[in-house]
Amino acid sequence: MKLACIDIGLKRIGVAICLQGDIVTPLPAILRKNRNQASTDVLNTLKEWEIEKLIVGFPSASEDMQKRVKHFVTLLNFDKEIAFQEENMSSIEAEDLMKGDIKYKRDGRVDSLAAKIILERYLVNT
C-alpha cells in the first residue's frame, strides 16, 4: 500500500511517502500561502504518487492546532483512508538529525523530515 504523511504547520506542510515496504522518503515541503492553495497542493501530490492512505501528524499538546489540523484535512477532499498519528516532538527530533549536516534554514526540510519521522512511527505501530 502506498502511504503518505503530512506534518501540517502554519507556514509549511512537511510531506513524506512510503511506496513499498518500510522505506520512507521525505519530499519537498509545501509552502503555505493560504489553506485552499495548500490543500490543493497536498491533494495534487497525493494524486501524483497514487497514494492509497494518508497519515496526518496530530499534535497532542495544542487543542487549537488539533482543530486546525482536522479542518485542513476536511479541505483535502481525499477519498481514501486517512489516519492520525501522534506527532509529539517530531520537529525537534528532525532538527536534531539535521544539525551539523547542513546549514539550518526554514526551507521546509525540517518539516518533511518530521513527516518522515511521523510516518516511520506509524509503520512501527501497525
C-alpha positions in Angstrom: 0.0 0.0 0.0 1.3 3.4 -0.9 1.4 5.8 2.1 2.0 9.5 2.6 2.3 11.5 5.7 1.8 15.2 6.2 3.0 17.4 9.1 0.8 20.4 9.0 2.2 23.7 10.1 1.1 27.3 9.8 3.8 28.2 7.2 4.8 24.9 5.7 3.5 21.3 5.3 6.0 18.6 5.5 5.5 15.6 3.2 6.9 12.1 3.2 5.9 9.0 1.3 6.3 5.2 1.6 5.7 3.5 -1.7 6.8 0.0 -0.7 7.9 -1.9 2.4 9.1 0.4 5.1 11.3 2.8 3.2 10.2 6.4 3.9 11.3 9.3 1.8 10.8 13.0 2.6 9.5 15.1 -0.3 9.9 18.9 -0.6 7.7 20.7 1.8 4.6 22.6 0.6 4.8 26.3 1.3 1.5 27.5 2.7 0.2 30.8 1.2 -3.4 30.0 2.3 -5.5 27.0 3.2 -7.0 26.4 -0.2 -3.7 26.6 -2.1 -2.0 24.3 0.4 -4.8 21.8 0.4 -4.8 21.8 -3.4 -1.0 21.3 -3.5 -1.2 18.4 -1.0 -4.0 16.7 -2.9 -2.0 17.1 -6.2 1.0 15.4 -4.5 -1.2 12.6 -3.2 -2.6 12.0 -6.7 0.8 12.3 -8.4 2.2 9.5 -6.2 -1.1 7.5 -6.3 -1.3 7.4 -2.5 -3.7 4.9 -1.1 -3.6 6.0 2.6 -2.8 9.4 4.2 -1.2 9.6 7.7 -1.6 13.0 9.3 0.6 14.2 12.1 -1.6 15.0 15.1 -0.5 17.3 17.9 -1.4 16.2 21.4 -0.3 19.4 23.2 -2.4 22.1 21.5 -6.2 21.9 21.2 -6.1 24.9 18.8 -3.7 23.1 16.4 -5.8 19.9 16.7 -8.8 21.9 15.4 -6.7 23.4 12.6 -5.3 20.0 11.6 -8.8 18.5 11.5 -10.2 21.4 9.5 -7.3 21.3 7.0 -7.9 17.5 6.5 -11.6 18.2 5.6 -10.4 20.7 2.9 -8.4 18.0 1.2 -11.3 16.0 -0.2 -9.1 12.9 -0.2 -11.4 10.0 -0.9 -9.2 7.3 0.5 -8.3 6.3 4.1 -6.9 8.8 6.5 -5.3 8.0 9.8 -3.9 10.3 12.5 -0.5 9.6 14.2 0.8 11.4 17.3 3.5 13.9 16.2 4.9 14.7 19.6 8.5 16.0 19.4 8.9 15.0 15.7 10.0 18.5 14.6 12.6 18.7 17.5 13.9 15.2 16.6 14.1 16.3 12.9 16.1 19.5 13.9 18.5 17.3 15.9 19.0 15.0 13.0 19.9 17.9 10.7 22.3 19.8 13.0 25.8 19.6 11.6 24.8 18.1 8.2 23.5 21.2 6.5 23.1 24.8 7.5 19.8 25.1 9.2 17.2 27.1 7.2 13.4 27.3 7.3 13.1 25.9 3.8 10.9 23.0 4.7 13.5 20.3 5.1 12.8 20.0 8.8 9.1 19.8 8.2 9.4 17.0 5.7 11.9 15.2 7.9 9.3 15.5 10.7 6.7 14.0 8.4 9.2 11.1 7.7 9.6 10.5 11.4 5.8 10.5 12.0 5.3 8.0 9.1 8.0 5.8 10.5 6.3 5.8 13.9 3.1 4.9 12.2 4.7 2.0 10.4 6.2 0.6 13.6 2.8 0.8 15.4 0.9 -1.0 12.7 
